[in-house]
Amino acid sequence: MKGNTWIEGWFEKCEELEIKPWEWDFKQSYIQEPIPKDKSSIDLILDYKSRKLKEIGICNVTKKTGRNADCDKEPFYIYQLLWSTDYKPEPKSLLNLDRYNLIRGETMNSFITTFNHFKTLTYDSHIKHKFEKFATATHCIGNFIVLPHWMNTGRYKFSQDYWDVTMYSLFHFFKPLGCWKQFVERYFLQPYVNNDEEWTVSEFWEGHFEGIGNRNRLKPQNEQELSEYLHKVNIRIEERGKWIIKKVCEELQLQHFTFYDELKDRQIRFSNELK
């Protein structure tokens, strides 16, 4: 019941602040006052990565801040509801969330990997605008998933935290077992696959999978690939986030919130159905 109460309270806070839940930046968990609308999203994520966010913020569950802050651990009541994770939200387990939970919340697509790769370059204003959006979207619910602790720790070297590459690996693992489509449906990953016979994984840009085995080749190689990546990743995070919130509302019978009006007739879209 406590988890359901937290979710409803979070929805109420979203309504109060006029923020749609799928656009809620969980860095807010470490800032006491609402994030200023004129605050640069890039500056904010760099503050977060530099461990400068040291307040118990709005809807902070873990009670962690600063160097221990971890956005993708905050919405674990949602993980518990949707994916039956075994988190036990008593004070002791909250303090030891990272260490003792085998299946835990993780971030799918990393902002900092791509940003650091391009931060010394001068790029057009439209790229900067997409980077600003991604800086927020990185810590929105649509970019969070639950994974075994060891899997997320190990996948960076292989994928550089590009979720299409992670999915490509999982496709080749799950498909022979006959459970690939069940996995995609369970974790609402349709925006990352094509609606074809096999539900093949969609690349963020053409030739991305050819870079597997070469860390630098897994990052965008030019402004065109960067622009395509930022466009696609932002859309996919939003699409998946809307579906997650829709499922939560329906599971807990919370369809009375204003934002649900935008979700009630939605079906989750596949990659080839997204512009």
LINUR-V246171 format. One line per field, one symbol per residue. phi: phi as a letter, one per 30 degrees, with the letter a starting at -180 (. if undefined). psi: psi as a letter, one per 40 degrees, with the letter a starting at -180 (. if undefined). burial: b if it has 9 or more other C-alpha atoms within 8 Angstrom, else e. A space follows every 50 residues. Layout:
BEGIN
phi=???
psi=???
burial=???
END
This chain:
BEGIN
phi=.dddddddddeddddddhbdedcdcddddbbdceeedcddddeddddddd iccccdcdidcdicbhdcdaedcdddddedddbhdcdcdceddddceddc cdcbdbcdcddddddddcddccbddddddddedddddeccedccbcbeed ddddddddchicdddeddddedddeddibddddeddchcedcbddcdchd dcddadidddddjbedddcecadddddddddddddddddddddededded dchcdddeddedcdcdbdcdedccd
psi=ddddddddddddddddefhhdeehheeeeehdihhhdehhddddddddde fegeihahfhdefiibeehgdeedfeddddddefifhhfidddddfddde hdhihihdhhdddddddeeeihiiddddddddddddddfideeiihiidd ddddedddeffhdddddddddeddddeeedddddddefedeeiigadefi hhidihedeeehehddeeiheidddddddddddddddddddddddddddd deffeeiddddeddeiiiiideei.
burial=eeebebbbebbeebbeeebbbbbbbbbbbbbbeeeeeeeebbebbebbee bbbbbbbbebeeebbbeebebbbbbbbbbbbeeebebeeeeebbeebeee bebbbbbbbbbebbbeeeeeeeeeeebbebbbbbbbbbbbbbbbbbbbbe ebeebbebbbbbbbbbbbeebeebbeeebbeeebbeebbbbbbbbeeebb bbbbeeebeebbeebebbbbeeeebbbbbbbbbbbbbbbbbbbbbbebbb eeebeebeebeebeeeebbbbbeee
END
